[in-house]
């Protein structure tokens, strides 16, 4: 499908425009609220100034989106799928009409906005990544309950579950293990040498994490754009399954995602930097260095195996591990536990909101 054919089909199915606008809006918010997780520890330890860190994060987020598109086909051949395809295949839409499916996708995305706003109002952390999975699944369930058939994608949901709990365990384990390793390796070095090394190291590792955030989260919302294009292709007599694969490498699909995640990151998210950098554990430079490496490794492995994970959750558990390696008392377990708990709760919450919104709009508009 060419870009001209895409917009011609969008003109015939206006719900596609609505779904795309909401998707790009969520991508913007993701860059604003999730991007700062990448640079939080480096800014908190003063390895880099906030303004420089935000600029670096924004550029590398966009680079990550572009790179994942370039290599997604190779990843798919190696392990049988990538993050964008996992998201695009969360739901089988049955015999629902194209307009009903596009309406449901828009409602699933709108659920992300609703749940995120509610979490912000009550002072709880939220994850657009987790909300995305819940919202789209709830929207699919609504169409099933309305008698359109379809099913929940078992394999994609298995990847979601493995990714969520795996990121909790791996993030903590890597943060803990790498911190202990650094303590041993740098034990005999003077404070001045280690300070210089970890100042530079933190800039590099926070940049790496920013890049991996673009790879991981960019792929999720790219998956929604690909899904919308594939559904439009089926309206024109094409194969939805073939379109899902063919659209993955189209520049006009991924460039808007890269642009909006970059614009969102430039908003700064300084309150989030403060919360993430000091809210769960006060880290020294070498601990912050270790947590950024741990998070980057976790995101890389998840992306390689097509597992959608939350950058914030992975970074949170890595910080907990890095802090615990020094002393378990240094970790604010209550704050960390609350963040993880709400990371779990937003799955069913966004699914319920997506289901209700889909019921309302499908009944009203169709």
N, C-alpha and C positions, 0 to 999 in steps of 0.2 A: 504494500500500500504506500502510495506517495503522499506527501503532505497536502497536495491539492485534493486528492481523493478523500483524505481524512477530513478536511474541513467541509467538503461537499456533503459527506455523510453526517457531519455534525449539524449542518444546516437543516437536514431532514430529521434529526433527533436532538432537539435542544437540550435534553437532559445531559447529554455528553458535555456541553459547555459548562453546565452547572457543576457536574462532577469534577471536571478539570479545574475550575476556579477554586472549589473547596480544597481539592488536592494540593494545588499550588499554595493556597493559604496556609494549610497545615505544614507544608514543607518550609515555608517562611518561619512559622512559629517554632518548628523543630530546630532550625538553624539558630533561632534566638534563644531558646530555652535549653536545648540539648548540646549545641555546639560548645558553650562555655565549659561544660564538663571536661573537655579535652585540655583546656589550658588552666584550669582552676588551681591545681597544686603548684604549677610553675609560677603563676602570678602571686599566690599566697606566700611562697618562699622568696619572692622578689628576684627570681632568676631572670625575669623579663617584665617589662612594664605592661600594664593592662592594654594600652592602645596598640603597642607592637604585637602583643599576643593575639588580640582580636583580629588584626589585619592578617597575620600569619594564618590563623585558624580559618578565616574566610577563604583565603586563596587555596589552602590545602583541602578544605571541604569540597570546593568545586573540582579540584584536581582528582580527588577520590571518586567523585561521581563519574567523571569522564573515563578514568582508568577501569572502573568496574565494568563499564559498557564495553570497553575494548577487549577485556579478557573474559567476559561472561561466557562466551561460547566455548572457550577452552576449559573453563571450570566445569561447565555442563558436561563436556565430553569425558572429563576425568572422574567426576563423582556423581553424574546424573542429575544435576540441577544446580541453580544458584538462587540467591535470596529473592531476586525479582520474580523468578518463576514460582518460588514457594508462595509468595504473597498472591500472585495472579491466580494460583490454583487452590486457594483456600476453600472456595465454594464452587460446586457444579450447579449451574443455574436452572437446570431442567428445561421445561418447555415454556418458560416465561418469555414474554415478548422483549424485544430489544429495549424499548422504552421503559418497561418495568424493571429490567436488569439495571439500566443506567440510573433510574430513579433510586433503586435499592443501593447502588454503590454510592450515590450522592448522600443518601441518608446514613450509610455506614460511616462515611467520612465526616458528616456533620456530627455524628455521635462523639468523634474525637474532640471536636470543639466544645461540645456540651460538657463532657466529662472533665476535660482539662480545666474549663472555667469553674466547674463545681469544686474540683480539687484545689484550685488556686484560692477560691473564696473561703474555703474551710482551712486553708493553710497546709494542705497535704501535697506531697510531691506526686507528679504524674509522669507517665511515659507515653509520648505519642506513638511509639512503636508498639507497645502493648495495647494501647487503645485502638490502633489500626486493625490489629488482628481481631480483637473483640468486636469492633464495629462492623467490619465486613462480614464476619461470621453471623452476627445477629441479623444483619440485613438479609443474608441468604436464608436463614431459618424462617424469617417472616414470609418470604416468597414460597417456601415449602409449605408452611401452615396455610397459605392462601390457595393451595392446591396446584402449584406449578411444578411439582416434582423436584428433582435435583437432590443434592446430598452435600454433606460436609467432606472436604478433602482429608481423608485419614492420614495419608503420608505427609502432607504439609503440616497438619496439626501435630503429628508426632515430632516433626522438626521444631515446631514452636515450643513444645513442652521440653524437649531435650535442650533446646537453646536457652530457655529461661532458667531451668534448674542447673544446667551445665555452667551457665555464666556465673551463677551464684557460687558454685563450688570452685570452679577453675579460677575465677577472679580472686577469691580469698586465698586459695592455695598458692597461686603464682605470686600474689602480693606478699604473702608470708615468706615463701621460700626464697624469692629474689632478694628480699630485705636481709634475711639471714646470710645469704651468700655474699652480698655486698659488705656486710659487717665483717665477715671473715677475710675477704680479699683486700679490703682497705684498712685493716686493723692497724697496720704499722705505718701508714701514711700520716703526715702532719695535717692539722686542721686546715692550714692555708692551701695546700695542694688539693685536698679533697673538695674544698669549697669552690675553687676555680673549676675543677673537673665537673662537679655536679651542677654548677651554674650553666655551663655549656651543655652538659648532658641533658638537663631538664628542658632546655630550649629545643634540642633535637627530638627528645622523646615526646614532648607535648605536640610538636609538629607532626610526628609520626601518628600520634593518636588522633589529631585533627584530620589527617588524611584517611585514617581507618574509619572515622565517624562518617566522612563523606562516602566512603565505599559501602559501609553497612547500611546507614539510614537512607542514603541516596538511592540505593538499590530497592529498598522497601517501597518508597513512593514512586519510583520509576516503574515498579511492578503494577501499580494502579493505573498509570498512564498507558502501559502496555495492554493491560486488561481492557481498558476502555476502547483502545484501538482495535483489539481483537474482536470485541463484541460488535463494533461497527462493521468490521469486515464480514462477520457472519450475517449481518443484515443485508449485505450486498452479494450473498451467495457464496462467500468464501468459508474456508475452514477456520474455526476459532483456534483450534489446537496449533495449526500451522502458522496462523497469524501471531500467536503468542511468541513463537520462536523467531519468526521473521522480523518482528518489530523491535526485538531486543537491541539490535545494533543501529537503529535509525537515529541519526543525529538530532532530528527535529523532535524526537521523543524525549531524549535525555537532557538537551540543552536547557529547556525551561526549568527542570528540576535543579540543575547546577546553578542557574541564576538565582532562583528563589532561596535556596539553602544558603547561598553566599550573602544575599541581601539580609536575610534573617540573622546571620552570624554577625554582621556589621552593627547590629543593634546593641551588641555588647553583653547583655545578660550579667551585669556586674554583681547583682544580688545573689545570683546562682553561683558565681565564682566564689563569693564569700562563704556561702553555705557549704558548698562542696569542699572547699579548701580547708575550712576550720570546723565545720559543723559536726563531723563524725570523729575526727582525730586530728590532733596537732602534729604535723609531720615535719621532720627535718629534711634537708635537701636530698639526702641519699634515699630516704624512704619515699619521698615524692617521685624521685627518679625511678625507683623500683615499681611503684604503682602504675606509672605511665607505661612502662615496658610491659607489665603484667596485663594491663587493659588492652594494649595494642596486640599482644599475642592472642588474647582471648577473642578479640574482634576478628583478627585474621583467620583463626581456626574456624570460627562460626561462619564467616563469609565463604571460606573454601568449601565447607560442607553444606552450604545453602541453608544455614540456620539463622532465622531472624532473631536478633537479641537487642536488648536495650543498652545503649552506650552508658547511660547514667547508672543502671543497675550494676553493670560490669565494673565500672569505675568505683562505685560505692563499696563493693565487696573487696576490690583490690586495696582500697584505702583502709578498710577494716583489717585486712591481712597484714598490710604494711605497718599499721599502728600496733597490732597485736604482737608482731615479731619483736618489738621493742619492749612492750609491756601491755598486758591485757587491760590494765587499768587506764591506759591512755585512750582507749576506744570508748566513744559515747554510744554504748550498745543500744540504749533506748532510741536515740535518733536514727541510728543505722537500721534497727529493727523496724521502725515505723516506715522508713523509706521502702524497705523490701516488702512489708505487708501491703502497702498501697500499690506497689508494683504488681502484686498478685490480684488485688481487689479490682483494679481497673479493667482486667479481662472480662469478668462477668458484668461489671457495671456498664461498660461500653457496648457489650453485646445486647443487654436489655434495652439500652437507649436506642441502638441501631435498629433493633426489632420493632420497637414502638414507633419510631419515626417512619420506618418503611411501611408499616401498617397504615399509618395516617396518610402518607403521601400517595401510596399506591391506590388506596381506596378513593382518595380525593381526586387524583389526577387521571386515573385510568378506569 
